[in-house]
Amino acid sequence: MMPCPAEADGTARSHRLAGRLVADMQDPVLILDPALTGCPIVGASAGFCSTTGRALGELLGSGLGGLSEGVPAAWLSRSSRANQESFCAECANPDLAGIAEAVVVQPQARKDGSVFTGFTLLGLCVVPSCAGLRKYIVGSVIACAEGCPQRLGRAAHAELEGRARGVLEAARVRLSTLRSPNWCDEGRIVDLKDLVQPDFGFYTRRLEGQAIVANSGRTAARRECDELPTGCLMLGDRPAQRTPEGLAFRVRVESTTSKFSGLPFVGFTTRRPGEAGDLPRLSKCLAESVVVGGSGEAFARDASTHYVMGFGPPPAAEVESWLLQPDVPAHKREPPAVARVGDEIECRYTWDGRLQFFVNDTVVMDFDTGRPLAEDAQYYAVVDVCFSTTRLTLIPRSMSKDWGGRCTPGCDPLM
């Protein structure tokens, strides 16, 4: 189907601003515009055109799904397509402040009809223009197999993701350095880590899994929340401020799902955001951390590296745990409270090492971790938007409360 004139004009305009900046790259790169209907391709590198045998003019205006036209339906992954569509839809949100990169493994067809499996890493770029900030999706596509798709092992997946990330960053650098004479104030990428936040927020330089950040960096949400119970582990963007009682922060529940049961995990870590590399999918595996939540559980890991989960639960020497229902199997444990929209959840970590979980000022979990706060350490808030909670907002300093529950204007527990 041919795009309507308005859509064609939008594609051409986006190509002039951003898409053309990657045209001579030898690595396979795509640029898409989520603000346009269908999130069309608005730029393609010479490397991608060579890989697919398609000319640039044939690609502009088409969607990512069009790259798989001609591929046998049985070869296509519905979950990969859903992941791709979800990522593009979230990038169209004007309130978006950050989103974790997405990996899509899907067969694609060349112009001659041959098929290859494309390992695609999708990431967000924000480019200023005279019309304001414009969001673009950059895709790095690596042909990793010929013909019928094959299952990738963990090592192969990690190697391909590393290669794709390098290509993605090279494309972002290209967008940050080249300029167009036809546009004003464009050509410089706005790194989301550099956006000034008036209040404390989430660290957005590198997001993992299904994480989305909006509301000037204060709201975290889990993408594909009805299919995946985890994948939105977030850290605070600055050290937590000590009080006479210890450390504390609050989040408000903005949305929930009935697909999963359990409370979010909240806590603290002494690892600086970004220095620990990729974050684990489960908060209990986080290095140098204490977390509480779930179905009445708390976990602590002292090691300086993340724990890699196997088939069984981690040994106590790696991850120490505390349970409200120690004699109940994990799959039968019930959370001590149900998170509802509008609830305020507070995490407190006392000087003597108690980790506490409050819902609307009522304590529902209180564990002695045996790990008193260290005088010389900096702690960062940990929020895992998991299980029944799908969207949580850090309560700004003007609305935060002291330990007695009274509003304290100007108090910022994460400053």
C-alpha positions in Angstrom: 0.0 0.0 0.0 1.3 3.4 -1.0 1.6 6.0 1.8 -0.8 9.0 1.5 0.8 12.3 0.5 0.8 13.6 4.0 2.6 10.5 5.3 5.1 10.7 2.3 5.8 14.3 3.2 6.4 13.4 6.8 8.8 10.6 5.8 10.7 12.9 3.4 11.0 15.5 6.1 12.3 13.1 8.7 14.7 11.7 6.1 16.1 15.2 5.5 16.5 15.8 9.3 17.8 12.4 10.6 17.6 9.6 8.1 20.1 10.9 5.6 22.8 11.2 8.3 23.5 7.4 8.2 23.2 7.0 4.5 26.9 6.3 3.9 27.5 4.1 6.9 28.8 0.6 5.9 27.2 -1.0 9.0 23.6 -2.0 8.6 21.5 0.8 10.2 17.9 1.9 10.0 16.2 5.1 11.3 12.5 5.1 12.1 10.2 7.9 13.1 7.7 6.8 15.8 5.8 10.1 15.5 4.6 9.1 12.0 1.8 6.5 11.4 3.1 3.0 11.4 6.6 4.1 12.6 8.1 4.1 9.1 11.7 3.7 8.0 13.0 7.2 7.3 16.7 6.3 6.8 18.8 3.3 5.9 22.6 3.0 5.6 24.5 1.7 2.6 25.3 -1.4 4.6 21.7 -2.2 5.2 20.8 -1.7 1.5 23.7 -3.9 0.5 22.6 -6.6 3.0 19.0 -6.7 1.8 19.5 -5.8 -1.9 16.9 -3.1 -1.5 17.4 0.5 -2.7 16.9 3.3 -0.2 13.8 4.5 -2.1 12.2 1.1 -1.7 12.7 1.2 2.1 11.6 4.7 2.9 8.1 4.8 4.2 7.8 1.1 4.9 7.6 -0.4 8.4 9.8 -3.0 10.1 7.2 -5.6 9.4 7.6 -5.1 5.7 11.1 -6.4 5.9 9.7 -9.9 6.5 7.3 -9.9 3.5 7.8 -13.2 1.6 9.1 -15.1 4.6 7.1 -18.2 5.4 4.6 -17.4 8.2 5.7 -20.4 10.2 9.2 -18.9 10.4 8.0 -15.7 12.0 8.1 -15.1 15.7 4.9 -13.6 17.1 6.6 -12.6 20.4 9.4 -10.8 18.5 6.8 -8.9 16.5 4.9 -8.0 19.6 8.1 -6.8 21.3 9.0 -4.7 18.2 5.5 -3.2 18.0 5.4 -2.4 21.7 8.8 -0.7 21.6 7.8 1.5 18.7 4.5 2.4 20.3 6.1 3.4 23.6 8.6 5.6 21.7 5.7 7.6 20.3 4.8 8.7 23.8 5.6 12.4 24.0 6.2 12.1 27.8 8.9 9.4 27.4 12.2 10.2 29.1 14.0 6.9 28.4 13.4 3.3 27.3 15.5 0.2 27.4 16.9 -1.0 24.1 15.0 -3.9 22.6 16.4 -7.0 20.8 14.2 -8.4 18.0 15.3 -11.6 16.3 13.2 -12.1 13.1 13.7 -13.5 9.6 13.9 -10.9 6.9 13.7 -11.3 3.1 16.1 -9.9 0.6 14.9 -8.4 -2.7 15.9 -11.6 -4.5 13.7 -13.7 -2.2 16.4 -15.2 -0.1 15.9 -15.2 3.7 18.2 -14.4 6.6 17.7 -14.1 10.3 18.1 -10.5 11.4 19.4 -9.7 14.9 18.1 -6.2 15.5 18.9 -3.9 18.4 16.5 -1.0 18.6 17.3 2.2 20.6 15.9 5.7 21.1 17.6 8.9 20.0 16.3 12.4 20.7 17.2 15.1 18.2 16.4 18.8 18.7 14.8 20.7 15.8 13.1 24.1 15.3 9.9 22.3 16.1 11.2 21.0 19.4 12.6 17.6 20.5 12.0 14.9 17.9 12.4 11.2 18.8 13.8 8.7 16.4 14.5 5.0 16.6 17.8 3.7 15.5 18.0 0.0 14.6 21.2 -2.0 14.1 20.5 -5.1 12.0 23.0 -8.0 11.8 22.4 -10.9 9.5 23.2 -13.9 11.8 21.9 -16.9 9.9 20.7 -17.9 6.4 17.4 -19.6 5.6 15.2 -21.1 8.4 15.8 -19.3 11.7 17.9 -21.1 14.3 17.8 -20.8 18.0 20.7 -18.6 19.3 22.6 -19.8 22.3 23.4 -17.5 25.2 27.0 -16.9 24.1 26.0 -16.2 20.5 23.2 -13.8 21.7 25.6 -11.9 23.9 28.2 -11.6 21.1 25.6 -10.4 18.6 24.2 -7.9 21.1 27.7 -6.5 21.7 28.3 -6.1 18.0 24.9 -4.5 17.5 25.4 -2.1 20.4 28.6 -0.9 18.9 26.9 -0.2 15.6 24.0 1.5 17.4 26.4 3.8 19.3 28.2 4.7 16.0 24.9 5.7 14.5 24.1 7.8 17.5 27.5 9.6 17.2 26.7 10.2 13.5 23.4 11.9 14.5 25.2 14.0 17.1 27.9 15.4 14.7 26.3 16.0 11.3 24.1 18.9 10.5 21.6 19.8 7.8 21.5 23.3 6.2 17.8 23.0 5.8 16.9 22.7 9.5 17.7 24.9 12.5 19.2 23.6 15.8 19.2 20.0 14.6 22.0 17.5 14.3 22.9 17.2 18.0 21.6 14.3 19.9 20.2 15.0 23.3 21.6 12.3 25.6 18.8 11.5 28.1 21.4 11.4 30.9 22.1 15.1 30.4 18.5 16.2 30.8 18.3 18.2 34.0 15.7 16.9 36.5 14.4 19.3 39.1 13.8 16.5 41.6 15.4 13.1 42.2 14.6 10.6 39.6 15.7 7.3 38.0 19.0 6.8 36.3 18.3 6.7 32.6 21.7 6.6 30.9 21.4 2.8 30.4 18.1 1.0 30.9 17.6 -2.8 30.8 14.9 -5.3 30.0 11.5 -3.8 29.5 12.1 -0.6 31.3 10.4 2.7 30.3 10.9 6.1 32.1 8.6 9.1 31.8 7.5 12.1 33.7 10.9 13.8 33.7 12.6 10.7 34.9 10.4 10.0 37.9 8.0 7.4 36.6 9.1 3.9 35.7 6.9 1.4 33.8 7.3 -2.2 32.5 6.7 -2.7 28.8 4.7 -5.9 27.9 3.6 -6.0 31.5 0.8 -8.6 31.0 3.3 -11.0 29.4 6.4 -10.5 31.5 6.5 -10.2 35.3 10.0 -8.7 35.6 12.4 -6.6 33.5 12.1 -3.1 35.0 14.9 -2.9 37.6 15.7 0.8 38.2 18.3 2.7 40.3 18.1 6.2 41.7 20.1 8.9 39.8 21.9 10.2 42.9 22.9 9.0 46.4 20.3 8.8 49.1 20.4 11.3 51.8 20.9 10.0 55.3 18.5 11.0 58.1 18.9 10.4 61.9 16.8 7.2 61.3 18.6 6.0 58.2 17.4 6.0 54.5 13.9 6.1 53.0 12.0 6.9 49.8 8.5 6.6 48.5 6.8 5.6 45.3 3.2 5.9 44.2 1.4 3.0 42.4 0.1 4.3 39.0 -1.0 1.1 37.4 -1.3 -2.6 38.1 -2.0 -5.9 36.3 -4.0 -8.9 37.5 -1.8 -11.3 35.4 0.7 -11.6 38.2 0.7 -11.6 42.0 3.2 -9.9 44.3 4.5 -6.6 45.4 7.3 -4.6 43.8 10.8 -4.9 45.2 12.4 -1.8 46.7 15.7 -1.3 48.5 19.2 0.1 48.3 22.5 -0.6 46.7 26.0 0.7 47.1 26.8 0.1 43.5 26.9 3.4 41.5 24.5 3.4 38.6 26.2 2.4 35.4 29.4 1.0 37.0 27.9 -2.5 37.4 27.3 -3.1 33.7 24.1 -4.7 32.7 21.5 -4.9 35.5 20.2 -8.4 36.3 16.6 -9.2 35.5 15.8 -10.1 39.1 16.5 -7.5 41.8 17.6 -10.2 44.3 20.6 -10.8 42.1 21.8 -7.2 42.2 25.3 -6.7 43.5 25.8 -5.0 46.9 22.1 -4.7 47.6 19.3 -5.2 50.0 15.7 -5.5 48.6 12.3 -6.3 50.1 8.9 -7.0 48.5 7.4 -9.8 46.4 5.4 -12.3 48.4 6.8 -11.2 51.8 10.5 -11.6 51.1 13.8 -9.8 51.5 17.2 -10.5 49.9 20.7 -9.3 50.4 23.8 -9.8 48.2 27.2 -8.6 49.4 29.3 -9.6 46.4 30.5 -6.8 44.1 29.2 -8.7 41.0 25.6 -9.6 40.1 24.5 -13.2 40.8 23.8 -15.3 37.6 20.7 -17.4 38.2 20.7 -21.0 37.3 17.9 -23.6 37.5 17.6 -23.6 41.3 17.4 -20.9 44.0 20.7 -19.1 44.8 22.6 -20.6 47.7 22.6 -18.6 51.0 26.3 -17.8 50.5 25.5 -15.9 47.4 22.1 -14.4 48.2 20.8 -14.3 51.8 17.0 -14.4 52.2 14.3 -13.7 54.8 10.7 -14.8 54.4 7.4 -14.1 56.1 6.2 -17.6 55.2 9.4 -19.8 55.3 7.5 -23.1 55.4 5.4 -22.3 52.3 6.7 -23.2 48.9 7.6 -20.2 46.8 4.8 -20.6 44.3 2.2 -20.8 47.1 3.3 -17.7 49.1 0.9 -14.9 49.3 2.0 -11.2 49.5 1.2 -9.5 52.8 -0.7 -6.7 51.0 -2.2 -6.0 47.6 -0.9 -2.9 45.7 -3.7 -0.8 44.3 -3.6 2.3 42.1 -2.9 5.4 44.3 -1.2 3.5 47.1 2.1 4.9 48.4 4.9 2.4 49.1 7.8 3.4 51.3 11.1 1.6 51.8 13.1 2.3 55.0 16.6 1.1 55.7 17.5 1.9 59.3 21.0 2.5 60.7 20.9 -0.8 62.6 20.1 -2.8 59.4 16.4 -3.2 59.4 14.7 -3.2 56.0 11.1 -2.2 56.1 8.2 -2.1 53.5 5.3 0.3 54.2 2.0 0.6 52.3 0.1 3.8 53.0 2.1 4.3 56.3 1.4 0.7 57.5 4.4 -1.6 57.9 3.8 -4.9 56.1 7.3 -6.2 56.2 10.2 -5.7 58.6 13.4 -7.8 58.4 16.6 -7.5 60.3 19.3 -7.9 57.6 22.2 -7.9 60.0 23.8 -5.2 57.7 23.9 -1.9 59.5 24.3 1.2 57.2 28.0 2.0 56.5 29.0 5.5 57.5 31.4 6.0 54.6 29.2 4.4 51.8 26.8 6.0 49.3 23.5 4.2 48.8 21.2 4.4 45.8 17.5 3.6 45.7 16.5 0.4 44.0 13.0 0.0 42.5 11.9 -3.1 40.7 8.6 -2.5 38.9 7.6 -6.2 38.9 4.7 -8.7 39.4 1.4 -6.9 40.0 2.8 -3.3 39.7 3.4 -2.0 36.2 4.0 1.7 36.7 5.5 3.5 39.8 6.3 7.1 40.4 8.9 8.4 42.8 7.2 11.0 45.0 9.0 14.4 44.6 10.6 16.2 47.5 7.7 18.7 47.9 5.4 15.7 48.7 7.8 13.5 50.6 7.2 12.8 54.2 9.4 12.5 57.3 9.6 9.5 59.5 6.6 10.6 61.4 4.4 10.8 58.3 4.2 14.6 58.2 4.7 16.5 55.0 8.1 18.2 55.0 8.4 20.8 52.2 11.9 20.8 50.7 12.9 17.4 52.1 14.5 15.2 49.4 15.4 11.7 50.5 17.4 11.1 47.4 19.4 14.3 47.2 
